[in-house]
């Protein structure tokens, strides 16, 4: 029995806003509720509604820039930077810039639509 798993077919999460989401590990791909790891590309001028997730989220910027509004404070991460955001924190993710932003997102426990609490 192998003690490892190589993900060769990440799950492409359907989106309507032009954002690429490829989940490598998590509920949709490996039925793992403990962690999710996703590769993402946010197109220029993309944004999500504010949310208050019940999970920690770590973000590592591969290229470009990404804006975070965390409890009212605006933070911009650039290539090579990362951030950890505690669970139950009100946040908005966006890319108000003219270039795409490529990044990795890790959620602990795994991302769950029923626990993200997006504002409409």
C-alpha positions as CSV (number, residue, x, y, z in Angstrom):
1,X,0.0,0.0,0.0
2,X,1.4,3.4,-1.0
3,X,2.0,6.0,1.7
4,X,1.5,8.9,-0.7
5,X,-0.8,10.2,-3.4
6,X,0.2,12.3,-6.4
7,X,-2.6,14.6,-7.6
8,X,-2.6,14.6,-11.4
9,X,-6.2,15.7,-12.0
10,X,-7.2,18.6,-9.8
11,X,-10.9,19.5,-9.7
12,X,-11.7,22.6,-11.7
13,X,-14.3,24.4,-9.6
14,X,-17.0,26.0,-11.9
15,X,-17.0,29.8,-11.7
16,X,-18.9,32.6,-13.3
17,X,-16.4,35.4,-12.6
18,X,-13.5,34.3,-14.7
19,X,-11.5,33.0,-11.8
20,X,-9.6,29.7,-12.2
21,X,-9.8,27.4,-9.2
22,X,-8.1,24.0,-9.3
23,X,-8.5,22.1,-6.1
24,X,-5.7,19.6,-5.6
25,X,-6.7,18.3,-2.2
26,X,-9.9,18.9,-0.3
27,X,-13.5,17.9,-0.2
28,X,-14.1,18.0,-4.0
29,X,-11.0,16.0,-5.0
30,X,-9.8,13.7,-2.2
31,X,-12.8,13.9,0.2
32,X,-10.4,15.4,2.8
33,X,-12.2,17.6,5.3
34,X,-9.1,18.5,7.2
35,X,-7.3,20.6,4.6
36,X,-7.8,22.0,1.1
37,X,-5.1,23.1,-1.3
38,X,-6.0,25.0,-4.4
39,X,-4.2,26.7,-7.3
40,X,-6.0,29.9,-8.4
41,X,-5.7,32.7,-10.9
42,X,-7.8,35.8,-10.3
43,X,-8.4,37.8,-13.4
44,X,-7.8,41.6,-13.4
45,X,-10.5,43.6,-11.6
46,X,-12.0,40.5,-10.0
47,X,-13.5,40.5,-6.5
48,X,-15.6,38.4,-4.2
49,X,-18.2,39.5,-1.7
50,X,-17.2,40.0,2.0
51,X,-17.2,36.7,3.9
52,X,-16.5,35.4,7.4
53,X,-15.2,31.8,7.0
54,X,-15.2,29.2,9.7
55,X,-11.7,28.1,8.6
56,X,-8.2,29.5,8.5
57,X,-6.9,30.5,5.1
58,X,-3.3,30.7,4.0
59,X,-2.5,32.5,0.7
60,X,0.9,32.5,-1.2
61,X,1.2,34.8,-4.1
62,X,3.0,33.2,-7.1
63,X,2.7,36.2,-9.4
64,X,0.9,39.5,-9.5
65,X,-0.8,41.2,-6.6
66,X,-3.9,40.5,-4.5
67,X,-5.9,42.8,-2.2
68,X,-7.3,41.8,1.1
69,X,-9.7,43.9,3.2
70,X,-9.4,42.3,6.6
71,X,-11.7,43.7,9.4
72,X,-11.6,47.0,7.5
73,X,-7.9,47.2,6.9
74,X,-6.6,47.0,3.3
75,X,-3.6,44.9,2.7
76,X,-1.9,44.2,-0.7
77,X,0.3,41.1,-1.1
78,X,2.8,40.9,-3.9
79,X,4.7,38.0,-5.6
80,X,6.6,35.9,-3.1
81,X,4.5,37.0,0.0
82,X,2.1,35.0,2.0
83,X,-0.5,35.6,4.7
84,X,-2.5,33.6,7.3
85,X,-6.0,34.8,8.1
86,X,-7.7,33.4,11.2
87,X,-11.1,31.8,11.0
88,X,-14.1,33.9,11.9
89,X,-12.4,37.0,10.3
90,X,-14.5,39.2,8.0
91,X,-12.6,39.5,4.8
92,X,-12.9,40.5,1.1
93,X,-10.5,39.1,-1.5
94,X,-10.0,41.0,-4.8
95,X,-7.6,41.8,-7.6
96,X,-8.3,45.5,-8.5
97,X,-5.1,45.5,-10.6
98,X,-4.6,45.3,-14.4
99,X,-2.7,41.9,-14.3
100,X,-3.9,38.5,-13.3
101,X,-2.9,37.2,-9.8
102,X,-1.8,33.6,-9.5
103,X,-1.7,32.1,-6.0
104,X,-2.1,29.1,-3.8
105,X,-4.8,28.9,-1.1
106,X,-4.7,26.5,1.8
107,X,-7.7,26.2,4.1
108,X,-7.8,24.4,7.5
109,X,-10.2,22.7,7.8
110,X,-11.0,22.3,4.1
111,X,-12.9,25.0,2.2
112,X,-16.7,24.4,2.6
113,X,-19.3,26.5,0.9
114,X,-21.6,26.1,3.9
115,X,-19.0,27.5,6.2
116,X,-17.7,30.5,4.1
117,X,-20.6,32.8,5.0
118,X,-20.4,35.1,2.0
119,X,-22.4,38.3,2.2
120,X,-24.8,39.0,-0.7
